[in-house]
Amino acid sequence: MAENIRDLAGERRYDLVHIGRSYMIPLARFLPETTPMTLDLDEDDRASFASRAAVARRSGDCFLADWLDQEGHACDGLIAAMAGRLQRAFAASVRECENLARRHPEVRFETVPNAVKIPRHAPRIEDGRSILFVGSLGYEPNADSIQWFARTIMPRLRARFGRCRLTIAGANPPSAVRALARHPDIRVLGFVDDLTEVYRRASLLIAPMQAGGGTRIKVLEAAAFGVPTVASPQAAAGLFTPRRPWGWICRRPSDFVTACADALSNPRERDRRGKLGYRSVTRQYSREVVVPRLAALLHECCG
């Protein structure tokens, strides 16, 4: 990749170069010093790695925890080294932009939320018993969280609510996630090219992640289909709150059990929160809203 970037940089003058993630910053060395640059962080990498390190440390893996902490600090060091050359840097949530700006006051940070396509309206065909998880399962926090939910929450939920089904969709599931499909009420789909029917049949989305950062695109996608979410504080951060309740926020295992049971038992409340989510996503996170704002910011950076 470095050789390709070097060749492209030598072929022409660029009005603006947009760097996709902090770990790609070193490739900027091939660009002339005068080339305007912007940086897309999506999330606060240092905070994201720190949250993953905390989970590893709680599980007793101190080596992994130390490695994750060092990764986060390394990403922050790359931003600091490039600060003087950046026209803008973008993150997906206000909170993460504020945290980044405190550590890098010389960089101008802009909040540009993740955007989703708003689907054409199609009637829901959910049965009040179908729970859905969507996320890239090659990403450790996603894989860990769905294993935790399947093994810790599902048995207690079935004891309280009755029989319910869990569908897991996401690319690159590790063997431990694939093994969950041995249970008759758990399906592991792997990668799904078009999630429309999966969302239409879901009564509820779960987002139980305990680590990571940014905003959860699948929570936004679910809301675009009118599906409410039961989420950890980390997964709901920057999206819905108790004052904007288009989902349920759960801190403890008992909260997840209660929220899922209540949501599955109450179709009217599911529908109400699903509609709140749809309206919020349409107003704030649709591509029609986000893309023109991002285009205007990039145009401004071109001078």
C-alpha positions in Angstrom: 0.0 0.0 0.0 2.8 2.5 0.9 4.3 2.1 -2.6 0.9 2.8 -4.2 0.4 5.9 -2.1 3.9 7.1 -3.0 3.2 6.6 -6.7 -0.2 8.4 -6.6 1.3 11.3 -4.6 4.0 11.8 -7.2 1.6 11.8 -10.2 -0.4 15.0 -9.5 -1.2 17.8 -7.1 -4.2 17.2 -4.8 -6.6 19.8 -3.5 -7.3 17.7 -0.5 -6.3 14.3 0.9 -8.6 12.6 3.4 -7.0 10.1 5.7 -9.4 7.3 6.7 -8.1 6.4 10.1 -5.4 7.4 12.6 -3.2 4.3 11.9 -2.9 5.5 8.3 -1.4 8.8 9.2 2.2 7.7 8.5 1.4 7.4 4.8 1.1 11.2 4.7 4.9 11.3 4.6 4.6 10.8 0.8 2.6 14.0 0.3 4.0 17.5 -0.1 4.0 19.5 3.0 1.6 22.0 1.5 -1.1 19.4 0.7 -4.3 20.1 2.7 -5.4 17.1 4.8 -8.3 16.0 6.8 -8.6 13.0 9.2 -11.6 10.7 9.8 -11.3 9.1 13.3 -14.9 7.9 13.6 -14.1 7.3 17.3 -11.7 8.4 19.9 -9.1 5.6 19.4 -7.4 6.1 22.8 -10.7 5.9 24.7 -11.8 2.9 22.6 -8.6 0.9 23.2 -8.7 1.9 26.9 -12.2 0.5 27.3 -11.1 -2.8 25.6 -8.0 -2.9 27.9 -10.3 -2.5 31.0 -12.3 -5.5 29.9 -9.2 -7.6 29.3 -7.8 -6.6 32.7 -11.0 -7.6 34.4 -10.8 -11.0 32.7 -7.2 -11.4 34.0 -5.4 -10.9 30.6 -2.9 -8.2 31.7 -0.6 -8.7 28.7 -3.5 -8.0 26.3 -4.6 -5.1 28.4 -1.2 -3.5 28.4 -0.9 -4.0 24.6 -4.3 -2.3 24.0 -3.4 0.6 26.2 -0.2 1.1 24.2 -2.1 0.9 20.9 -4.4 3.7 22.1 -1.6 5.9 23.2 0.2 5.2 19.8 -2.8 6.4 17.9 -3.0 9.5 19.9 0.7 10.1 19.3 0.1 9.9 15.5 -2.6 12.6 15.7 -0.3 14.8 17.8 2.5 14.4 15.2 0.2 15.4 12.3 -1.7 18.2 14.2 -0.1 21.1 12.4 -1.0 19.8 8.9 -4.7 18.9 9.5 -7.4 21.2 8.2 -10.0 19.3 10.1 -10.5 16.0 12.0 -13.9 14.3 12.2 -15.5 12.0 14.8 -19.0 10.6 15.0 -20.1 11.9 18.4 -20.0 15.2 20.2 -18.6 13.6 23.4 -15.6 12.1 21.5 -14.9 15.3 19.6 -14.8 17.1 23.0 -12.4 14.6 24.5 -10.2 14.7 21.4 -10.1 18.5 21.4 -9.0 18.6 25.0 -6.0 16.5 24.2 -5.3 18.1 20.8 -6.3 21.8 21.1 -4.4 22.7 17.9 -6.7 20.5 15.8 -10.2 21.6 14.8 -12.6 18.7 15.4 -16.0 18.4 13.8 -18.8 16.1 14.7 -20.1 14.3 11.6 -22.4 11.4 12.7 -22.4 8.1 11.0 -25.1 8.0 8.3 -27.5 5.3 7.3 -29.8 4.8 4.4 -33.5 5.2 5.3 -35.3 2.2 3.7 -38.6 2.4 1.9 -41.4 1.7 4.3 -42.3 -2.0 4.5 -44.6 -3.5 7.2 -43.0 -5.3 10.1 -43.6 -9.1 10.3 -42.1 -9.7 13.8 -43.7 -12.2 16.2 -42.8 -10.7 19.6 -40.2 -13.4 20.3 -37.3 -12.6 17.9 -34.1 -10.9 19.2 -31.5 -9.8 16.8 -27.8 -9.0 17.0 -25.9 -7.4 14.1 -22.2 -6.5 14.0 -18.9 -7.5 12.5 -17.9 -10.6 14.5 -14.3 -10.3 13.7 -14.3 -7.3 16.0 -13.5 -8.7 19.5 -15.9 -6.5 21.5 -18.8 -7.6 19.3 -17.9 -11.3 19.5 -17.4 -11.1 23.3 -20.7 -9.3 23.9 -22.9 -11.7 22.0 -21.3 -14.7 23.7 -22.0 -13.0 27.0 -25.6 -12.3 26.1 -26.3 -15.8 24.8 -24.7 -17.6 27.8 -25.7 -15.2 30.6 -28.9 -13.4 29.6 -30.7 -15.8 27.3 -31.2 -18.6 30.0 -32.5 -16.1 32.5 -34.7 -14.4 29.9 -36.3 -17.7 28.9 -37.0 -18.5 32.5 -38.8 -15.2 33.0 -40.4 -14.6 29.6 -40.6 -18.0 27.9 -39.2 -19.3 24.7 -37.5 -16.6 22.5 -35.1 -16.8 19.5 -31.8 -15.1 19.0 -30.5 -14.4 15.5 -26.8 -13.3 15.1 -25.8 -11.7 11.8 -22.2 -10.5 11.1 -19.2 -11.4 9.1 -16.3 -13.5 10.3 -17.8 -15.2 13.4 -15.1 -16.9 15.4 -15.6 -20.6 16.4 -17.0 -19.7 19.8 -19.8 -17.7 18.2 -20.5 -20.3 15.6 -20.8 -22.9 18.4 -23.8 -20.9 19.8 -25.8 -22.2 16.9 -25.9 -25.6 18.6 -28.7 -24.2 20.7 -32.1 -24.8 18.9 -33.2 -21.2 19.6 -30.0 -19.5 18.3 -29.2 -18.9 14.6 -25.8 -17.7 13.5 -26.1 -16.3 9.9 -22.7 -15.0 9.3 -22.4 -12.3 6.7 -25.7 -11.1 5.2 -25.6 -9.0 2.1 -29.1 -7.5 2.6 -30.4 -7.2 6.1 -33.9 -5.9 5.1 -35.7 -9.1 5.9 -33.7 -9.8 9.0 -34.7 -6.4 10.4 -38.3 -6.7 9.4 -38.6 -10.0 11.3 -36.8 -8.7 14.5 -38.9 -7.8 17.5 -35.9 -6.3 19.2 -32.2 -5.5 18.5 -29.6 -6.0 21.3 -26.4 -4.1 21.6 -24.7 -5.3 24.7 -21.1 -4.2 23.9 -19.0 -3.3 26.9 -16.0 -1.9 25.0 -15.1 0.0 21.9 -16.2 3.5 20.8 -17.9 5.6 18.1 -21.6 5.3 17.3 -23.1 1.9 16.6 -24.2 1.9 13.0 -26.4 -1.2 13.5 -28.4 0.6 16.2 -29.0 3.4 13.7 -29.9 0.9 11.0 -32.4 -0.9 13.3 -34.0 2.4 14.2 -34.4 3.2 10.4 -36.5 0.0 10.2 -38.5 0.9 13.3 -36.8 -1.7 15.5 -36.1 -0.6 19.1 -32.8 -1.5 20.9 -31.8 -2.9 24.3 -28.3 -1.5 24.7 -25.4 -1.1 27.1 -24.5 2.5 28.0 -21.4 2.1 25.7 -23.6 1.1 22.7 -26.2 3.8 23.3 -23.7 6.6 23.9 -24.4 9.6 21.6 -27.6 8.0 20.3 -30.5 7.6 22.6 -30.9 8.5 26.3 -33.6 8.1 29.0 -34.9 11.5 27.8 -35.0 10.3 24.2 -36.0 6.7 24.8 -35.9 5.0 21.4 -34.4 2.1 23.2 -33.6 0.7 26.7 -30.3 1.3 28.4 -29.0 -1.5 30.7 -26.0 -1.4 33.0 -26.3 -4.8 34.8 -27.2 -8.3 33.6 -30.5 -8.1 35.6 -31.3 -4.9 33.7 -30.9 -6.7 30.3 -33.2 -9.5 31.4 -35.8 -7.1 32.6 -35.6 -4.8 29.6 -35.8 -7.6 27.1 -38.7 -9.3 28.9 -40.6 -6.1 29.2 -40.0 -5.2 25.5 -41.0 -8.6 24.2 -44.1 -8.5 26.4 -45.3 -5.1 25.3 -45.8 -4.7 21.6 -47.3 -1.2 22.0 -44.2 0.1 23.8 -41.9 -1.6 21.2 -43.8 0.1 18.5 -43.7 3.5 20.3 -39.9 3.4 20.8 -39.4 2.1 17.3 -41.2 5.1 15.9 -39.2 7.4 18.1 -36.0 5.9 16.7 -37.2 6.1 13.1 -38.0 9.8 13.5 -34.7 10.6 15.2 -32.6 8.7 12.7 -34.4 10.3 9.8 -33.8 13.8 11.2 -30.2 13.4 12.3 -28.5 10.4 10.7 -29.9 9.9 7.3 -27.5 10.2 4.3 -29.7 13.0 2.9 -28.8 15.1 6.1 -25.2 14.0 6.8 -23.6 13.8 3.3 -24.3 17.5 2.2 -22.9 18.8 5.5 -19.7 16.6 5.1 -19.4 17.7 1.5 -19.5 21.4 2.5 -16.9 20.9 5.2 -14.5 19.1 2.8 -15.1 21.8 0.2 -14.2 24.4 2.8 -11.0 22.6 3.6 -10.0 22.8 -0.1 -9.6 26.5 0.3 
